[in-house]
Amino acid sequence: MLNLDGVLAGAVVGTLIGLILVMSNKGSRFKRLVRFSGDFEKMNQLINDFLISNHYCIENYGNEVVYRKGSRLLIGRKFIKISRDSEGILVEAFVNLFGSNESGIDGFVGAASKKQLKKVVNKVIAMIETNG
């Protein structure tokens, strides 16, 4: 005979876990404007060399050009976008886990991928600040 109490409890627990994961995902992209008044092209080349040496590749993502690492199948994809701004260099970062929406570099969902991405982003920011 089917234990309805167990089924109901499982459904409630599953729903609560789903809500917690959605709420802890921190949805939007990480964005940080780093003040920089030096040669953007030279700095961009340094960042490019660093990211390529860390196994990122350049990819078109919609109408943007980004650096990507990872695949959808195993660990999700990590993205970094570098762009010029009138006050400096804008660094953007996000993960795309298993075809889901973009998620910033904080939060519980995909924590391992986010931690790795955050380390690389912090190094890029330090490079800009040191050379700016």
VMD Tcl script that draws the C-alpha trace (Angstrom):
set ca {
  {0.00 0.00 0.00}
  {1.20 3.51 -0.80}
  {2.32 5.58 2.19}
  {0.72 8.97 1.45}
  {2.33 10.58 4.50}
  {5.78 9.72 3.14}
  {4.92 10.94 -0.36}
  {3.52 14.20 0.99}
  {6.54 14.76 3.25}
  {8.88 14.09 0.32}
  {7.01 16.56 -1.87}
  {7.15 19.25 0.81}
  {10.88 18.72 1.41}
  {11.57 18.73 -2.33}
  {9.65 21.97 -2.78}
  {11.48 23.63 0.12}
  {14.87 22.58 -1.24}
  {13.93 23.94 -4.68}
  {12.89 27.27 -3.19}
  {16.09 27.53 -1.18}
  {18.21 26.81 -4.26}
  {16.36 29.38 -6.36}
  {16.60 32.03 -3.64}
  {20.30 31.39 -3.05}
  {21.27 31.53 -6.73}
  {21.99 35.30 -6.70}
  {20.80 35.57 -10.32}
  {22.53 38.47 -12.00}
  {26.02 38.96 -13.35}
  {28.88 40.17 -11.22}
  {29.91 43.64 -12.46}
  {32.80 45.74 -11.27}
  {34.13 48.95 -12.78}
  {37.85 49.18 -12.13}
  {39.31 52.66 -12.49}
  {41.96 52.64 -15.22}
  {43.60 55.45 -17.14}
  {46.35 53.53 -18.92}
  {46.54 52.00 -22.39}
  {43.38 49.87 -22.70}
  {44.67 47.84 -25.66}
  {47.84 46.87 -23.79}
  {45.88 45.98 -20.64}
  {43.33 44.04 -22.68}
  {46.15 42.01 -24.25}
  {47.59 41.21 -20.78}
  {44.16 40.05 -19.60}
  {43.66 38.03 -22.81}
  {47.02 36.28 -22.36}
  {46.23 35.52 -18.71}
  {42.78 34.09 -19.47}
  {43.97 32.04 -22.44}
  {46.76 30.58 -20.27}
  {44.03 29.58 -17.79}
  {42.16 27.67 -20.52}
  {39.50 30.27 -21.30}
  {38.53 30.67 -24.94}
  {36.95 33.59 -26.75}
  {33.34 33.01 -27.71}
  {30.36 34.91 -29.05}
  {27.63 34.88 -26.41}
  {24.53 36.41 -27.93}
  {25.74 39.78 -29.18}
  {28.72 39.89 -26.80}
  {32.29 38.65 -26.99}
  {33.26 36.85 -23.79}
  {35.85 34.46 -22.41}
  {34.43 31.02 -21.61}
  {35.69 28.02 -19.69}
  {33.94 24.72 -19.13}
  {31.13 22.86 -20.81}
  {27.45 22.41 -20.09}
  {27.79 18.69 -19.56}
  {29.93 18.42 -16.46}
  {30.64 21.55 -14.45}
  {28.76 24.32 -16.15}
  {30.28 27.19 -18.03}
  {32.15 30.16 -16.57}
  {32.17 33.49 -18.41}
  {34.19 36.69 -18.13}
  {33.59 39.82 -20.16}
  {36.04 42.73 -20.31}
  {34.98 46.06 -21.77}
  {36.13 49.66 -21.87}
  {34.20 52.28 -19.94}
  {34.75 56.04 -19.85}
  {36.06 55.70 -16.27}
  {37.99 52.45 -16.56}
  {37.51 48.79 -17.37}
  {34.27 46.94 -16.69}
  {34.74 43.34 -15.55}
  {31.68 41.11 -15.73}
  {31.46 37.47 -14.68}
  {28.77 34.82 -14.48}
  {28.16 31.10 -14.65}
  {25.66 29.18 -16.72}
  {24.95 25.86 -15.05}
  {23.34 23.09 -17.08}
  {21.66 25.50 -19.50}
  {20.10 27.60 -16.75}
  {19.97 31.37 -16.65}
  {23.04 33.43 -15.85}
  {24.08 33.45 -12.23}
  {26.56 35.77 -10.53}
  {29.69 34.59 -8.73}
  {28.11 34.52 -5.26}
  {25.49 32.18 -3.88}
  {25.11 28.52 -3.10}
  {24.07 27.02 -6.43}
  {27.15 26.01 -8.40}
  {29.41 27.07 -5.54}
  {32.45 25.12 -6.81}
  {32.33 26.72 -10.27}
  {31.65 30.13 -8.77}
  {34.59 29.85 -6.38}
  {36.98 29.04 -9.24}
  {35.59 31.89 -11.34}
  {35.81 34.35 -8.45}
  {39.53 33.58 -8.01}
  {40.23 34.31 -11.68}
  {38.11 37.48 -11.62}
  {39.97 38.74 -8.53}
  {43.29 38.17 -10.32}
  {42.06 40.09 -13.37}
  {40.94 42.98 -11.16}
  {44.29 42.98 -9.35}
  {46.09 43.07 -12.72}
  {44.07 46.14 -13.77}
  {44.58 47.91 -10.44}
  {48.32 47.21 -10.48}
  {48.78 48.46 -14.04}
  {46.24 51.28 -13.96}
}
mol new
graphics top color blue
foreach p $ca { graphics top sphere $p radius 0.5 }
foreach p [lrange $ca 0 end-1] q [lrange $ca 1 end] { graphics top cylinder $p $q radius 0.2 }
display resetview
